Structures are given as structure tokens and as C-alpha cells.
Amino acid sequence: MYDSLRGKVAIVTGSGRAKGLGEAMAKRLAAEGCAVIVHDLGKAVDRFAPAHGVGTLSEVEERVAEIRDAGGTAEAFTGDLRVEADVEALVAFAVEKFGKLDIFINNAGVGYLFGPLVDMTEAEWDTVLDVNLRGCFFGMKYAARQMIAQGHGGRIISIASLAGKTAVLYTSAYTASKHGLIGLTRTAALELGPHNITVNAICPNHVTTGLGAWQNDFSSGAKSQSLDDYMAKMTAGVPLGRVGLTEDTAKAAAFLCSDEGSYITGEAMNVSGGEEYH
Ligand SMILES: NC(=O)c1ccc[n+]([C@@H]2O[C@H](COP(=O)([O-])OP(=O)(O)OC[C@H]3O[C@@H](n4cnc5c(N)ncnc54)[C@H](O)[C@@H]3O)[C@@H](O)[C@H]2O)c1
């Protein structure tokens, strides 16, 4: 636990879904004594919404209730990361509810719409890039504006992926977006360092969230492997012998947000059990 996190105000985007990385980070920060805004899309807004679902308002409210039941402080907010005004309103909501913003975690992402590059439509490409890169840019922009105005620094973290560092078959838009997110992180670190705002990315390997389960089905099918064979091969490629857990990413995020992480910025930190090492 980190005493330095007590009393901080944090936003975690895309944290409404049970078993998601966002949920784990929101709950970890709340347990550390942060007041947390649980954010998600609220409802499916277009035909690209995945079969495994998006974070609804009722799910966001459930996560908030769970945090409060555990003794923490949280509020719910729904909005589309692709809409700049929604992201500006998200930051304003945190300030209205809790008086300031110390931590912003860009977690929401589209990790589906996979398939051969030659078959990918413009609309699919745009959907992935609009959430994973453009939406994260909006998040950084409004979080940084607020933190600069406050004058006491801050923490911005974006959840990239191993796909931000290496190529993954049939994920051209996703892999491009996560590589771009790391570039955005490094540039933001350069600009925001003088304001004592650290900006980092976390690169998890596979985690079986709702999205992760969909990815397993897709990738095992694409490789004509049974799900069990696919998972066994993937696990064999991880030096620490297991796939990631949501808690692994939450631990890294808490560390980077704490005073212990105060001299770390512009990093793209692997949380991958050794699967990725550059
Ligand atoms: N699960 C994995 O194996 C894995 C690995 C590496 C990185 N990631 C990344 O971690 C993040 C969280 O993924 P997850 O596995 O927990 O999946 P998830 O589906 O539980 O979380 C993604 C969230 O983003 C939200 N979202 C999607 N589009 C949105 C929009 N336009 N506006 C607001 N919210 C939107 C969804 O509603 C959902 O709640 C994603 O950025 C993903 O790319 C996941």
C-alpha cells in the first residue's frame, strides 16, 4: 500500500466492466484511499459494439456501489471517449465532485475488429484508432490542462499492450493504435515533465478479461487451434509461466501513481511475466 495515494483523485476510463483491467485499477486506487471516477461508454453507440458488450451505465453504477461497499469513494460517469466534449466533461465532473484531479488512466480501448488487413474497412480502422489513440489524446489533453492549472503535478497512465511493441497477426489497426499510444505517451512526458506530471504507458500481455476471452476465441480460430491448445502455447511463451491477471496491471498502475514512481516518466512498462522485454 502507498500512503502517498491517500486523498488523491483519479479517473479510470473504461472501468465499468466486471473482470476488466479498468475495474481492477479503479478498485486498487480506491483501496489506496483515492476518490475514483468510474467511467465507461454507458451504452452501445454504433454497429461496431462487440458481442461481449460495452460498459453500460448499470455496470458503472455496480462498480461504484462495490467500491463504496468496501469503504471507498467513487462516482459514476458515462461518455464516449471519441467525443472531445465528453472527455472535457469527464474531467470537469471529477473536479466538480472532488475538487481536483491527480491521476488520469486511459484504459478504455477497442481490442476487437481484428482480421486480415486486406479485408479491413475504413470504418473499422477508424473505430479502433478513434478510441485507442484519438480518445487517449483527448484524455491526456484535458487531464493535463487541469493538472497544469492546479500546479501540483500529476500522473497520466495509458494502457497500451504488448501489441504496442511487437506485431500481432490480424490486428493491424489495434497494433498501430497501441504503437501510436506509446509515441503519444513519450511526447506528452516531454511536454508535461516541467509541470511535474509523469506520463507512462503500461503494456500488459494477455489477460482473460471479457475482451481477452473474445481475443482467445478469435486467435485460436485464426490459427486453427483448439482454445486449450492456443492457451497452452501462449502460456508456454511466458517465462513466469502464466498469462496476466488484472491485478498485475493494477499493481503497476498503483506504483506509478504513488510517490515511489515519481522519477519515472515516458516509460512503456511491460507487465508481461517476461513475455515482452524491450
Ligand atoms: N485483456 C487483455 O489481454 C489486454 C492486454 C493488453 C492491453 N489491453 C488493453 O487494456 C484495456 C482494457 O481492456 P480489457 O481487456 O479490460 O477490456 P474491457 O472490454 O473490459 O475494457 C475496455 C473498456 O473500454 C470501453 N470503451 C470502448 N469504447 C469506448 C468509448 N468509445 N468510450 C468509452 N469507453 C469505451 C468498453 O466499454 C470497456 O469497458 C484496453 O485498452 C485494452 O486494449 C488488454
The ligand as a Tripos MOL2 file, in Angstrom:
@<TRIPOS>MOLECULE
LIG
   44    48     1     0     0
SMALL
NO_CHARGES

@<TRIPOS>ATOM
      1 N1         -7.2180   -8.0660  -21.9500 N.am      1 LIG1
      2 C1         -6.0050   -8.0700  -22.4760 C.2       1 LIG1
      3 O1         -5.4140   -9.1330  -22.7450 O.2       1 LIG1
      4 C2         -5.2800   -6.7680  -22.7480 C.ar      1 LIG1
      5 C3         -3.9140   -6.8260  -22.9900 C.ar      1 LIG1
      6 C4         -3.2240   -5.6600  -23.2440 C.ar      1 LIG1
      7 C5         -3.9060   -4.4510  -23.2510 C.ar      1 LIG1
      8 N2         -5.2500   -4.4250  -23.0310 N.ar      1 LIG1
      9 C6         -5.9070   -3.1050  -23.0340 C.3       1 LIG1
     10 O2         -6.4470   -2.8810  -21.7590 O.3       1 LIG1
     11 C7         -7.5750   -2.0120  -21.8630 C.3       1 LIG1
     12 C8         -8.7510   -2.6270  -21.1210 C.3       1 LIG1
     13 O3         -9.1080   -3.8370  -21.7670 O.3       1 LIG1
     14 P1         -9.8970   -5.0380  -21.0720 P.3       1 LIG1
     15 O4         -9.2850   -6.2890  -21.5370 O.co2     1 LIG1
     16 O5        -10.0510   -4.7790  -19.6240 O.co2     1 LIG1
     17 O6        -11.2970   -4.9690  -21.8300 O.3       1 LIG1
     18 P2        -12.7150   -4.3650  -21.4820 P.3       1 LIG1
     19 O7        -13.5380   -4.5850  -22.6850 O.co2     1 LIG1
     20 O8        -13.1790   -4.8830  -20.1730 O.co2     1 LIG1
     21 O9        -12.3920   -2.8080  -21.3140 O.3       1 LIG1
     22 C9        -12.4540   -1.8870  -22.3340 C.3       1 LIG1
     23 C10       -13.4690   -0.8320  -21.9430 C.3       1 LIG1
     24 O10       -13.4080    0.2540  -22.8720 O.3       1 LIG1
     25 C11       -14.7230    0.7260  -23.0220 C.3       1 LIG1
     26 N3        -14.8680    1.5030  -24.2540 N.ar      1 LIG1
     27 C12       -14.7890    1.0390  -25.5260 C.ar      1 LIG1
     28 N4        -15.0190    2.0410  -26.3730 N.ar      1 LIG1
     29 C13       -15.2510    3.1680  -25.6370 C.ar      1 LIG1
     30 C14       -15.5370    4.5190  -25.9660 C.ar      1 LIG1
     31 N5        -15.6730    4.9390  -27.2190 N.pl3     1 LIG1
     32 N6        -15.6990    5.3930  -24.9470 N.ar      1 LIG1
     33 C15       -15.5840    4.9900  -23.6590 C.ar      1 LIG1
     34 N7        -15.3050    3.7270  -23.3050 N.ar      1 LIG1
     35 C16       -15.1340    2.8220  -24.2790 C.ar      1 LIG1
     36 C17       -15.5780   -0.5330  -23.0290 C.3       1 LIG1
     37 O11       -16.9420   -0.2570  -22.7610 O.3       1 LIG1
     38 C18       -14.9040   -1.3640  -21.9510 C.3       1 LIG1
     39 O12       -15.4710   -1.1540  -20.6820 O.3       1 LIG1
     40 C19        -7.8170   -1.7980  -23.3530 C.3       1 LIG1
     41 O13        -7.2360   -0.5680  -23.7520 O.3       1 LIG1
     42 C20        -7.0640   -2.9670  -23.9940 C.3       1 LIG1
     43 O14        -6.6490   -2.6790  -25.2980 O.3       1 LIG1
     44 C21        -5.9550   -5.5500  -22.7590 C.ar      1 LIG1
@<TRIPOS>BOND
     1     1     2 1
     2     2     3 2
     3     2     4 1
     4     4     5 ar
     5     4    44 ar
     6     5     6 ar
     7     6     7 ar
     8     7     8 ar
     9     8     9 1
    10     8    44 ar
    11     9    10 1
    12     9    42 1
    13    10    11 1
    14    11    12 1
    15    11    40 1
    16    12    13 1
    17    13    14 1
    18    14    15 2
    19    14    16 1
    20    14    17 1
    21    17    18 1
    22    18    19 2
    23    18    20 1
    24    18    21 1
    25    21    22 1
    26    22    23 1
    27    23    24 1
    28    23    38 1
    29    24    25 1
    30    25    26 1
    31    25    36 1
    32    26    27 ar
    33    26    35 ar
    34    27    28 ar
    35    28    29 ar
    36    29    30 ar
    37    29    35 ar
    38    30    31 1
    39    30    32 ar
    40    32    33 ar
    41    33    34 ar
    42    34    35 ar
    43    36    37 1
    44    36    38 1
    45    38    39 1
    46    40    41 1
    47    40    42 1
    48    42    43 1
@<TRIPOS>SUBSTRUCTURE
     1 LIG1         1 GROUP 0 **** ****
